[in-house]
Amino acid sequence: MTERRTVVVTGAGRGLGLATARRAGADGFRIVVAELREEWGEKAVAALRSESVDAEFVRCDVGDPASVAEMAARVGESAGGRLYGLVNNAGLADAVGGKNFHEIDIEDWDRIMRVNARGPWLVAKALLPQIVANGSGRIVNLVSDSALYGSPRLAHYIASKGALTALTKSMAREVGDLGVTVNAVAPGLTESESSVRIPAERHELYRLNRAISRPQQPDDLTGLIAFLLSEESRYLTGQTVAVNGGFTMH
């Protein structure tokens, strides 16, 4: 049985997910890289292990209930009753924009909602019993500042992230007295593999309207996520924090 507390990071094969896994591993957590693409997951775990992080890869399609259930069973076996945290990072963001809301196909709408809104709910639902059994824990949902800003030609993506933002509040109220906190982080446009197909004009919109004009990097977010996973955040729950260099302010 492992002595290290385990944190599951979905979509941790690259980008912000991998950066989050790396930071949590550096903070002493055992990491489960829950990733759909096996080549990305295996490569991420190899990189983490080269940095002395205790990590394993478990394939997971967050949009498939059977795959999520299988992942949860695997985590239950390997975590040894020490599942502490979940970072719901997996989502569809590559080239999802471009159409006005009245031009979006029903199939495309459902595809985005299935992964970005239903997926985090499925994963949290499957893993919550293990987190509660640990005695306390943390859930961090990755949403998007586009749902706060109301970016055009992204209606299905914004709806999915807005749904997860609202779900975060409801989840937090339901599990607070079980020793579990639930918070959301809303990144701005972050430079990573998933942002290369975002139109140049959207990058320029962020550059011109951020208080901090330099491009946002994954490591600009990992400190906050690390705090939300820590004991220091034990009385903070149900909140959504935008990290976008001041693109949106509340």
For each residue, the residues with C-beta under 8 A, 3 or more apart:
1: 80 81 82
2: 6 30 54 78 79 80 82
3: 82
4: 28 29 30 54 82
5: 29 30 82 83 84 85 134
6: 2 29 30 31 32 75 78 79 82 83 84 85
7: 21 24 29 30 31 32 84 85 86 87 229
8: 32 34 75 83 85 86 87 123 127
9: 12 17 20 21 24 31 32 33 34 87 89
10: 17 34 35 60 62 86 87 88 89 90 119 120 123
11: 15 17 34 35 36 62 89 90 91
12: 9 17 18 20 21 31 33 34 35 41 44 87 89
13: 17 18 33 35 36 37 40 41 43 44
14: 17 18 40 44 192 193 194
15: 11 18 19 190 192 193 194 218
16: 19 20 89 142 187 190 192 218 221 222
17: 9 10 11 12 13 14 20 21 33 35 87 89 90
18: 12 13 14 15 21 22 33 44 47 218
19: 15 16 22 23 218 219 221 222
20: 9 12 16 17 23 24 87 89 218 221 222 225
21: 7 9 12 17 18 24 25 31 33 44 48 53 55
22: 18 19 25 26 47 48 51 53 222
23: 19 20 26 27 219 222 223 225 226
24: 7 9 20 21 27 29 31 85 87 225 226 229
25: 21 22 28 29 30 31 48 51 53 54 55
26: 22 23 51 53
27: 23 24 226 229 230
28: 4 25
29: 4 5 6 7 24 25 84 85 229
30: 2 4 5 6 7 25 54 55 79 82
31: 6 7 9 12 21 24 25 48 53 54 55 56
32: 6 7 8 9 55 56 57 58 75 78 79
33: 9 12 13 17 18 21 41 44 45 48 55 56 57 58
34: 8 9 10 11 12 41 58 59 60 62 71 90 123
35: 10 11 12 13 17 38 40 41 44 57 58 59 60 90
36: 11 13 41 59 60 61 62 90
37: 13 40 41
38: 35 41 42 57 59
39: 42 43
40: 13 14 35 37 43 44
41: 12 13 33 34 35 36 37 38 44 45 57 58 59
42: 38 39 45 46 57
43: 13 39 40 46 47
44: 12 13 14 18 21 33 35 40 41 47 48 55 57
45: 33 41 42 48 49 55 56 57
46: 42 43 49 50
47: 18 22 43 44 50 51
48: 21 22 25 31 33 44 45 51 53 55
49: 45 46 52 53 54 55
50: 46 47
51: 22 25 26 47 48
52: 49
53: 21 22 25 26 31 48 49
54: 2 4 25 30 31 49
55: 21 25 30 31 32 33 44 45 48 49
56: 31 32 33 45 78
57: 32 33 35 38 41 42 44 45
58: 32 33 34 35 41 71 74 75
59: 34 35 36 38 41 67 71
60: 10 34 35 36 67 68 70 71 90 123
61: 36 64 67 68
62: 10 11 34 36 67 68 90 115 119 120 122 123
63: 114 115 118 119 122
64: 61 67 68
65: 68 69 122
66: 69 70
67: 59 60 61 62 64 70 71
68: 60 61 62 64 65 71 72 119 122 123 126
69: 65 66 72 73 126
70: 60 66 67 73 74
71: 34 58 59 60 67 68 74 75 123 126
72: 68 69 75 76 123 126 127 130
73: 69 70 76 77
74: 58 70 71 77 78
75: 6 8 32 58 71 72 78 79 83 127 130
76: 72 73 79 83 130
77: 73 74
78: 2 6 32 56 74 75
79: 2 6 30 32 75 76 82 83 130
80: 1 2
81: 1 130 133 134
82: 1 2 3 4 5 6 30 79 134
83: 5 6 8 75 76 79 86 127 130 131 133 134 137
84: 5 6 7 29 131 134 136 137 138 229
85: 5 6 7 8 24 29 131 137 138 139 140 229
86: 7 8 10 83 123 124 127 131 137 138 139 140
87: 7 8 9 10 12 17 20 24 140 142 225 229
88: 10 119 120 123 124 139 140 141 142 164
89: 9 10 11 12 16 17 20 142
90: 10 11 17 34 35 36 60 62 115 119 120 123
91: 11 115 116 119 142 160 161
92: 96 111 112 115 116 157
93: 96 144 157 194 195
94: 194 197
95: 98 197 198
96: 92 93 112 154 156 157
97: 151 153 154 157 198 199 202
98: 95 153 199
99: 103 104 153
100: 103 104 152 153 155
101: 104 155 156
102:
103: 99 100
104: 99 100 101 108 109 155 156
105: 108 109
106: 109 110
107: 110 111
108: 104 105 111 112 156
109: 104 105 106 112 113 156 159
110: 106 107 113 114
111: 92 107 108 114 115
112: 92 96 108 109 115 116 156 157 159 160
113: 109 110 116 117 118 156 159 160 163
114: 63 110 111 117 118 119
115: 62 63 90 91 92 111 112 118 119 160
116: 91 92 112 113 119 120 157 160 161 163 164
117: 113 114 120 121 159 160 161 163 164 167
118: 63 113 114 115 121 122
119: 10 62 63 68 88 90 91 114 115 116 122 123
120: 10 62 88 90 116 117 123 124 141 164 167
121: 117 118 124 125 167
122: 62 63 65 68 118 119 125 126
123: 8 10 34 60 62 68 71 72 86 88 90 119 120 126 127
124: 86 88 120 121 127 128 139 171 182
125: 121 122 128
126: 68 69 71 72 122 123
127: 8 72 75 83 86 123 124 130 131
128: 124 125 131 132 139 175 180
129: 132 133
130: 72 75 76 79 81 83 127 133 134
131: 83 84 85 86 127 128 134 137 139 180
132: 128 129 135 137 175 178 179 180
133: 81 83 129 130
134: 5 81 82 83 84 130 131 137
135: 132 179
136: 84 179 180 234
137: 83 84 85 86 131 132 134 179 180 181
138: 84 85 86 180 181 182 183 228 229 230 233
139: 85 86 88 124 128 131 171 175 180 181 182 183
140: 85 86 87 88 182 183 184 185 225 228 229
141: 88 120 164 165 167 168 182 183 184 185
142: 16 87 88 89 91 184 185 187
143: 147 161 162 164 165 168 184 185 186 240
144: 93 147 148 157 158 161 186 187
145: 148 149 186 187 188 242 244 247 248
146: 149 150 151 154 157 158 161
147: 143 144 150 158 159 161 162 165 186
148: 144 145 186 240 242 248 250
149: 145 146 247 248
150: 146 147 158
151: 97 146 154 158 202
152: 100
153: 97 98 99 100
154: 96 97 146 151 157 158
155: 100 101 104 158 159
156: 96 101 104 108 109 112 113 159 160
157: 92 93 96 97 112 116 144 146 154 160 161
158: 144 146 147 150 151 154 155 161 162
159: 109 112 113 117 147 155 156 162 163
160: 91 112 113 115 116 117 156 157 163 164
161: 91 116 117 143 144 146 147 157 158 164 165 186
162: 143 147 158 159 165 166
163: 113 116 117 159 160 166 167
164: 88 116 117 120 141 143 160 161 167 168 184
165: 141 143 147 161 162 168 169 184 186 240
166: 162 163 169 170
167: 117 120 121 141 163 164 170 171
168: 141 143 164 165 171 172 182 183 184 238 240
169: 165 166 172 173 238
170: 166 167 173 174
171: 124 139 167 168 174 175 182
172: 168 169 175 176 181 182 183 237 238
173: 169 170 176 238
174: 170 171
175: 128 132 139 171 172 178 180 182
176: 172 173 180 181 237 238
177:
178: 132 175
179: 132 135 136 137
180: 128 131 132 136 137 138 139 175 176
181: 137 138 139 172 176 228 233 234 236 237
182: 124 138 139 140 141 168 171 172 175 237 238
183: 138 139 140 141 168 172 228 233 236 237 238 239 240 241
184: 140 141 142 143 164 165 168 239 240 241
185: 140 141 142 143 221 224 225 228 240 241 243
186: 143 144 145 147 148 161 165 240 241 242 243 244
187: 16 142 144 145 190 216 221 243 244
188: 145 206 210 216 242 243 244 245 247 248
189: 195 198 202 203 206 216 244 247
190: 15 16 187 195 216 217 218 220 221
191: 195 215 216 217 218
192: 14 15 16 195 218
193: 14 15 196
194: 14 15 93 94
195: 93 189 190 191 192 198
196: 193
197: 94 95
198: 95 97 189 195 202 203
199: 97 98 202 203
200: 203 204
201: 204 205
202: 97 151 189 198 199 205 206
203: 189 198 199 200 206 207 215
204: 200 201 207 208
205: 201 202 208 209
206: 188 189 202 203 209 210 216 244 245 247
207: 203 204 210 213 215
208: 204 205 213
209: 205 206 247
210: 188 206 207 213 216 244 245 246 247
211: 245 246 247 249
212: 245 246
213: 207 208 210 245
214: 245
215: 191 203 207
216: 187 188 189 190 191 206 210 220 221 243 244 245
217: 190 191 220
218: 15 16 18 19 20 190 191 192 221 222
219: 19 23 222 223
220: 190 216 217 223 243 245
221: 16 19 20 185 187 190 216 218 224 225 243
222: 16 19 20 22 23 218 219 225 226
223: 23 219 220 226 227
224: 185 221 227 228 241 243
225: 20 23 24 87 140 185 221 222 228 229
226: 23 24 27 222 223 229 230
227: 223 224 230 232 233
228: 138 140 181 183 185 224 225 233 236
229: 7 24 27 29 84 85 87 138 140 225 226 233
230: 27 138 226 227 233
231: 234
232: 227
233: 138 181 183 227 228 229 230 236
234: 136 181 231
235:
236: 181 183 228 233 239
237: 172 176 181 182 183
238: 168 169 172 173 176 182 183
239: 183 184 236
240: 143 148 165 168 183 184 185 186
241: 183 184 185 186 224
242: 145 148 186 188 247 248 250
243: 185 186 187 188 216 220 221 224
244: 145 186 187 188 189 206 210 216 247 248
245: 188 206 210 211 212 213 214 216 220
246: 210 211 212 249
247: 145 149 188 189 206 209 210 211 242 244
248: 145 148 149 188 242 244
249: 211 246
250: 148 242
